């Protein structure tokens, strides 16, 4: 993650502005402006860490927002070399230590914790899904079901948890869904139009809900298949059908040549939770997308303990 990119910078700055961190009435009235302090960020549960790079950036941006001298004092953000984004930590472990002006620490405490808790919650939930399918060849995908404005950070947190990013936005991939088919003149018309006009590097994926739609998608040239709201048994049969289609196409193109067949990735989606993801992974499907990674992850329990130096 490029924590100094303009997009991330703007997002972190907005969090500080929203909280009016530079105008913290309570802290400004009660704390000596020259007092220095040490803040320890503690994991209060077993979790996967995500977002450590945001800590120094919040402090740098705060200095930009607050002209007072204490905001520009030197600071340190220290963490153990073995603790970084993507690492699993235990309850009670110190994730990071910050040494800075006490007023700055108090004014930035909430926004720092909010982001760490949110991103670490996503990373922790993602790791649970990834662990649940260990030993299979399936990979866990995220979706575009993200908090508006937070997608880059939330998808980064999925990576920290061992998941794989699906398309980042509507421009980065072609996925023909039910509404496209309904409004685009049917599957054949929509798929043909996409294949003829897509950019060279773009793979065309088609969402199917049953065996009939799968047959149509394969017949008209779909390059990836999304199996939507199917049971594990239906997914297994669909994956087998796709493999047969690939083998048949390779044989027809190069009879007796033993050519490498083209690959049509398969993805299962819809109604997949921790309790059943293993059953889906064991069908042989390539990818399993889970919207809950970003739209339903519980915030990790993280606290900040601040003491005067």
N, C-alpha and C positions, 0 to 999 in steps of 0.2 A: 504494500500500500504506500502510495506517495502522499505522505501526510502534509507535504508542502504544496500540493497542487492547488490551483486557484479554486477548484470546486470544493475540495475538502476544507480549505481555508475559510471560504465563505460560510460553509455549514457550521463550522466550529465558532466562528465569529457571531453568527446569528444566535447560537445557543447562549453565548455570554451576554449579548445585547438583550435578548428576550428576558433573561434573569436580572438585567440591570446590575451585573456583577461589579461594575466600576463605581456604582452608587449605593453600595451596601450600607444602608442606614445604621443598622445595629452594630456592625463591625467598626464602622468609622467613628461611632460614638463611644465605644467601649474598649477598644484595643489600642495600645501604644503604637504609634506609626513606625517606631524603630525596632519593635520586637521581632526577633527571628524565631522560627519554630521548625519542627520536624514533623512531617505527616507520614504515617505508615498506612498503606492501603492493604487491607486484610481480606482474604477470602474466608467467608463464613460458611462455606459449603465446599464439597468437592466439585470442581468445575474446570472447564477449559477456558484459558485466558484469551481475550481478544480486545484490542484497542489500546495497548500500552503506548503506542506511538502518539496517541492523541494528548497524553499528559503534558509533555514539554510544549507541544503546539498551543494548547490552551493557555499556558503561562506566557508564551511569547505574544500571542494575540491579545491577551489581557493587558500586557505592557503597551501595546499599540493603542488600546482604548482608554487607558488611564494615564494621564500626564504626570501624576504625582511621583515623586522620586522613589518611593518604596516599591512601586510596581516594576521599576527598572533595575532593582537590586539583582545581584547574581543569584542563580538558583542551581540546584542539582537534582536530577532525577536518577535514582540508583535502583537497580534490581539485580538479583543474582544472575550470573551468566547462563544458568540453566532454566531461567524463567523468561519466557518470551511468548509472543502470540502463537497459539496452537498447542501450548503445553498444558497438560492436566496438572492441577495443583490440589492440595488437600485442605480440608477445613483448618483454619488457624494459620495458614501460611501467609507470610508477608509477600505481596505481589510486587510492590514497589515502595520506595521511600523518597519523599520530596523534602528538600531543605530550601526554605525561602522565607520571605517576609510573612509574618503571621497573618496580617490583614489579607494579603493576596491569597494565602492558602484557604482562609475561611470564605472569601468571596468566590473562589473557584471550586470549592469542595463539591457543591451539588451538581454542577454541570459535568465535572470530571467523573463523579460516581454514576450519574445518569447514563453516560455513554458507555462506560466500562460495564455496568450491569446489563445494559441492553445487548451489547455486542457479545459479551461473554455468555449471556443466556442463550443466544442463537448458536454460538459455537458449541456450548455444552449439549444442547438438544441435538444438534447435527451429529456430534460424536456418538450419541446414543443410537441414532439410526444407522450410522456407519458400522458401529460395533455389532449391531443386530444382524447384519448381513455378511459379516466376516467369513471368509472361506468361499464365497460365491464370486462370480466375475462381474456381478452387477455393481453399478455405481449410483450413489445418491445424488440427485439433482435438486437445486432450488428452483424457484419460479419467479415471476414478476409480481407476486403478491407481497409487496413491500410497502413500508411507510413512505408516503410521498416525500421526496427529497433525500431519503436515507438509503436508497438502493445500493449505491456503491459501497457504503460501509457495511450494510447488512449482508451483501454478497461476499464481501471480504471476510466477515465473521463465519460464513458458511465454509469458506476455504480453510479457515483456522480450525474448524471442527472436523476437517477431513472430507467434506463434501465437494461437489463439483458444480461450477456455475453453469446454468442454462443461459440462454441469450440474455444479454444485459438490458436490451431494449427492443422496441419493435423494428428498428432499422438493422439490427445485427443478425437477423435470421428470418427464414420464411417458414411459418407454421400455418397451414391451411386448416382452419377449424370449422365447426358446423355452420356457424353464421356466414363464413366466407363461401361455403359450398351452397348454402341456401340463397344467398344474394348474388352469387357469381355464376348462376346458370347451371349448377350441378357440379359434381366432383370432376368429371372429365373436363369440362370447360375451364373451371378454375385452375386445375392442375396443369393443363396444357398451356394456359396463358402464363402461369408462373414459370414453367420450365423454359418457355420460349423467350421470356423477357427478363429473367433474373440475371444478376451479375455472375460472372464466371465462377467465383469462389463460393457462391451461396448454394447450400443444399436445401432441397424442398422436402419438408416434412408434412405429412398428412395425418390428421386426427381421425380415427375410426372407432366406432362403438360396437360393431358386431362383425361376424364373418363375411357378410355380404359386402359391407363397406370396405373391408380389408381386401377382398378380391378385386374390387373396382380400383382401389388405390394401387395395387400391384400391377394390374393390367395396364393402367394409364401412365405408369412410370414414376411413382412415388419413390423418393430416395431415402426416406426415413419414415418410420411409422410410430405414431403415438396411439397406444391402446388405452382408450378412455373408459373408466368406470367398469372394467371387466373383473370377473372373479379370477383367482389364481389359475383355475383350471382353464378358463377361457384364454387367459394370457399364454399359458403353456401351449395350447393348440395353435394359437395365432403365431407364436414364435416358431413353432415347427413348420407352419405353412409358409412363413417368410423364408425360412431356410430352404425349403423345397423349391420355392420360386427362384431363389438365387441360383441354386444348383441347375435348375432347368434352363435358365437364361444363359448360364456359362456354357452348358452343353450345346445349346442351339447356336451360340456365337462361334464356338470353336470345337466342333465335334471331334472327339478323340485326342484333342491337343492337351488336355489337362490344364487348361488356363485357370488362373486365379480368379474365382468368382468375385463380382463386385459386392460390396458390403451394403446392406440395408439395416442400419441400426434400429433397434426396437426400444420403446420406452413405455412403461406402465405409469398410469396416473389416475387419481381419483379414488377417494376412500381408503387411502393407504396410511396406516398408523403403525406405531411401534409394535403392537400386538400381532400384526399380520404381514409386516414387511418382509420377514424371512420367507414366508410362503411365496411371495411374489418373486423374490430374488432367486429362489430355487427353480423357477420356471425356465431359466435360461435367458431372460430378458436382459438387455444391455444396460438400461438406465431405469431408475425409479424416481419420479419427481414427487416432491413432498412440499406442498405450500405451507404446511405448519411450521417449517423451519424458521420462516421469517414472520408469518402472521400470528403465530400462537406461542412463540417461545417465551417462557417465564423469565423475568429478569433474574440474573444471578445475584446472590446475596453477598454484597461487598460493602465494607465500611471503611471509614477513614478515621484514624486516631491521631490527633494533633497535640503535641506537647511543646512547651517553650524550651528553647535551647539555653 
